Amino acid sequence: MTHSTTITPPRIIDSTLREGEQAPGVVFTHNEKIHLARLLDTLGVDEIEAGIPAMGEEEIETIRAIVGLNLNCRISVWSRALRQDIDACARTGAQGIHIAFPLSDIQLKTINKDWGWVKEELPALIAYARQSFEFVSVGAQDASRADRSRVMEYFKLAASEGVCRVRIADTVGVFTPLSTMELIRQIKDEIPGLAIDFHGHNDLGMATANAVSAWQAGAENLSVTVNGLGERAGNSALEEVVMTLVTAFKCHKYSTPVISELCEYVAKISNRPISEGKAITGKRVFSHESGVHTRSTLEDPTAFQAFDGKMVGRETSFNIFGKHSGKAAVIHFFAERDICLSALEIALIMNRIHETARQQKREIYPFELESFYTEL
């Protein structure tokens, strides 16, 4: 897949309402989930994994309310490989169900099951789920640590049962982009026509890269969460995946100006603040201080940015003042205030900026710049 070919963007499955809420200490209210679902639909995700009905009546009622919004995207629910879970899912009115089977020996052992149990239960539970759902997906939980021959046998069995989609879950985030691509290409070679979903975790910091690599290798679906919110180090970040698709691959199917509002909302309701340098949505990611950067971005914001901040509902770019500031940013700052500085004034103000930044180890604020001028 290259930039020059006509490409089909992946289907984006957002799992913030399910996987995101599994992050330790995170709890969403009914109304928060409703608002989040609306924001996700505005962005243009293809599917919302709305929760785990087996958690109880409150969860079921919230999912029913989300289904009742009649959004443009599919609403799906998550189930363990248990009939009672599938029964709970059927009560939500969701259009799709995802059933997760642990595949690695280490995870099977924790539930006192073995590979033989998986092979026996997979066809039976797929048939059972089809009685209530038109769209049935099954997942290979911990596929990245399972024996490769077992993974392939599992997917071949799922394909023979006519599932709509299979999910590769890198449950503890040990895949790399190359190993992700290798597995997906093998599946595509051996089971052509089987729709793949990639669900990445970020334990080693590669979840977004793995997701994009999965799509490049042929996966038609990517599971993501807003802000990468999820268990431990989180998951493939929705905003990072989407903006990679938009910027690097020109996939303009998303209403990206809502991204900042969406991410800030999830940060608020999860009580997980966005770090200042977080890709796409961090407070500082469209800011510039060094002289070369500020001078260039005054001419063209994309000189030192992958994209204009307005694409995600932010400012185009902005300059801050500090140890590395150059003359162009200072001249521009005062020109906006109808002040034309002499060469001497520029030099004196620059000295004050650099000296203050070094002494106080911080940026210089606009009111301070103005005071530097009035004190000349």
N, C-alpha and C positions, 0 to 999 in steps of 0.2 A: 504494500500500500504506500503510495507516494503522493506528494503534494500535487503532482500534475494529473493524476487520474481522477475520474469521477468517483467519489466515494459516498458510501451510505453511512450516515452517522449511526452510532449505536442507540439502542433503546436504553434510556436512563431509568433505572429502578431506584427510587429513593427509599432508604430504610431508616431514616431518622426517627420515625415514630415507633419503630420496632428495635432495631439495633442501637440507635442513638440513646433511647431511654434505658437500655441495658448498661450504659456507662454507670459506674458506681456513684451513687448519690443523686442521680438525675431522675426527676419525676415531673411529668407533664400533666397539667390539668386537662379536663375535658375541653374547655374553651380554648386553651392553648393549642391543643391538637387540631381543633377545627380551623383555627386561624393559620396554623402552619400548613395544613393540607391545602388551603386556598392559595397561600404564597407559592407552594411547590407547583401547583397547577398553573399559576400565572407565569412562572418561569418556563414551563413547558416540559416537565418531566413526563415520561411515558407511563409510569406506573408508581404507585405509592404502596409500599408494604406497610400497612396501617397498624399492625400490632400482633399480639399473641392472644387469641381468644381464650386459650386455656387458663389465662390469668384470672378469669372470673367475669361476673355479670357486668361490672362497671366497664371493663375493657370491651366487652361485646357491644354494649350500648353505645360507647364512643365510636366504635368502628361502624356500627349501623348508621350513626349520625353522619359520618364522613361519606359513606356510601350514598346517603340521602342528599348530599350536596350536588349530586349529578355532575361531577367534574369531568373534564375532557379526558383524563387519564384513567387507566385501569386501577382498581383498588384490589389489592391482594392481602392475604393473611398468612401467618407463619405457623407451622405445626411441627411438633415432634412426631416421630414415627409411632403414633399411638392412635387407635380408633377413637378414643374419647376426645382427643385433641381435634381430630377431623370433625367430629360431631359438633364441638363448640364452634369451630370455624364456619360450619354450614349455617349456623344461626345468625351470622353477621350480615348476610346478603352480599358479601364480597364476590367479585367476579372470578377471582383466582385464588389458588392455594399453593403454598410452597411447603413441601414435606422434607425435613432434613434427616438424613441418616448419617451417623458417625461412621467413618470408614477406616480410620487408622486403628491399629491394635491398641494403642495407648488409650484412645477414647472409648473404644468398644469395651475394654476391660473395666472402665469406670462405671459402666451401667450393666456389668455382668452379662454381656452379650458377645457373640463372635460373628465371624464372617458368614457362617452358615445361616444365622438368624437374619442377617441382612438379605441374603439371596431368597430366603423364604418369605419374608415380610414385604419386600419391595413390590412384587406383582400384586399381592393381596391388598396392600394399602392403596396402590394406584387405582385398582379397580373400585375400591370402596370410596375413594375421594371422587371418582368420576360420577358417582351417583348424585353428587351435590354440586360439582363444579365442572364447567366446560373447560376451564384452563387449569391444568395440573402441572406443577413444576416439582422436580425432586432435586435434592442437593447432596453433594458428596462433602460432608463436613470433615475438615482436616485432610482434604485430598492431598495437600502438599506434603504431608508426612506419611501418607499411605503408600503401600507397595503399588508401583505403576501398573502392573498386570491386573491388580485388584481394581484399580480405578477404571481401567479400560473395560474390564468385565462388568463392572457396575453400570457404566454408561451404555454398554451394548444391551444389557438386560433392560435398562430403562427405555432405550429406544425401541426394543422389541415389544414393549408394553404400550407404546404410542404416547409417551408423555409429550407435552408441548415444549418443554424446555428442561435443561439440566443446569445445575449451578456448581461451579468449581469454587469451593470455599478454601481460601488460604487462611485457615482459622487462627493460626498463631503467627502469621506474617513472615514466613521463612522463604517464600518464593523470591526470585529476582526477575527482572524483566525478561531475561533470556530463558530461564527455566519455565516461566509462564508461557512464553510463546511456543516453546518446544512441546509442552503438553497439549496446548490447544491445537497446534498443527497436527499432532498425532491423532487427536480425536477427530479432527476434520478429515484426515486421510482415511481413517479406519471406519468412521461412522458418518459419511457425508449426509448432509441434510439435517443433522441433529443441532437444534438451536442451543447455544451455550450462553450462560450468564457467568460473569466473573465477579466474585465477592472477595475483596482484598482487605487484609488487616495491616496495620502500620507499625508493627512491633520493631521492624528494622528500618523504618522510614521510607519504604518503597511502595506503599499502597497505591498512590496515584500513578506512579510510573508503571506499576504492574497492571493497573486497570487499562491505561492507554495502550500498553504493549499487548494486552489480551485482545483488545479490539483490533489492533493492527494485524494480529495473527488470525483473526477470523471470528472472535466472539461477538455475537450480535447484541448482547445485553451486558450492561455494567451496573452492578449494585454499588451504591454510594450513600454517604450521609452528609448532611450539612455540617460544615466546619470539621469534617472527619470525625464527628462525635461517635464514640463507641467504646467498647470494652478495652481496657488497658490503654494502648497508644492510639486507639481509634481505627478508623477505616479510610478507604479511598474518599477523598473530600469532593463532594459534589461540585463546589465552586471551582476547584482546581481542574477537575476533569472537564467540566463544561467550557471553561475559558481556554484550556488547551485545545479542545475541539474547535472552538471559534477562532482562536488566534493562529494556531499552527496548521489547522486543516480546513479552515474556512467553512465550517459547518454552522451556517447561520440559521438555526431553527429554534433558538432559544431567546426568550425575552430577558436578556442579561441585565438591563438596568435595575431589575428587582433584586439582584444578587446581594447587594450590600444590606438592604432592608431585611432580607431573608436570613442572612448570616448573623446580623446583629440581633435579630429576634431570637434565634436559637441560642445565641450566646447568653442572652438575658434569661430565658426560661430554663436553661440548663445550669445557670450560675457558673458557666465556664467562659470567662472573658477571652476575647480574641487577642493574641499577642501582637505587639506593635509591628513586628516584622513578618506576620503571617502572610503567606502568598495570597494574592488577590484582594484580601479584605483587611489586612493589617493597617493600622492608623498611619504608618510611615511608608507604605509601599509606593506611594506616588510623591514622595518628598525627595528633595535634592538639596545638598549643601555644597559639595565641592565645586570649585570655580568652573571647571570644564563642563560638568554636568548642568549646572544652572544656566550657563551661557547658551548651551545647545538646546536645552528644553524650552528656553524662552523663544527660540526660533521654531522648534518643532518638538512637542512633548514626547513623541515616540523616538526621539534620538537616543534616549536612555531609558525607555520604557517599552515593554512588549505591546502595550495597548494604552489608549486614552482612558483615564480613570472614569470618564463619563459612561463608558460601556457597561460598568457595573454599578452605576448610580452614585459615583463619587465625583470629586473635583478632577479636572483634567490632569493637573499636577500642581505642586506648590514648592516654593523654595523656602528653606529655613536658613538661618544664619548661625555660623559657628566658626570653629577653628580653621575650616577649609574653605570658607567663603571667598569668592572672587569679586572683582569690581562690577561685573555685569549685573549681578543680582542686586547689589547696593544701588547702582544707578537706576535700575528698573523700579526698585522699591520707592525711591524718592520721586522718580518721574511720575509714578501713579498718584503722588500727592502734590503734583505740580511744582516740584522743587528741582531746580537744575543745579547740580553740585559742581563746584570747581575741582580741578585736579587735586589741589591741596586739601579741600574738604573731604574728598573721597579717601585720600590717603589717611587722614586723621581718623575718620570714622572706621576705616578698615582696621587700623591699629587698635581702636577701642574694642571692636568686635573680637579680634583674635585674642587680645589680652584678657578680656572678660571670660571668653570661652575656656581658655587655658586655666585660668584661676578657679573658675566655678564648675568646670567640667560639665557643661550643659550648652544647650542652644541659647541664642539671644532672641528675646521676644520683641515684637513690633514696637511696643511702647518704649523699650530701651533704645532701639534704633533712633526713634524720634528724639529721645532725650540726648543721645549722643550728638545729634545735629544742633539742638537748641543750646547745648553747652559749649559749642565751639567758640 
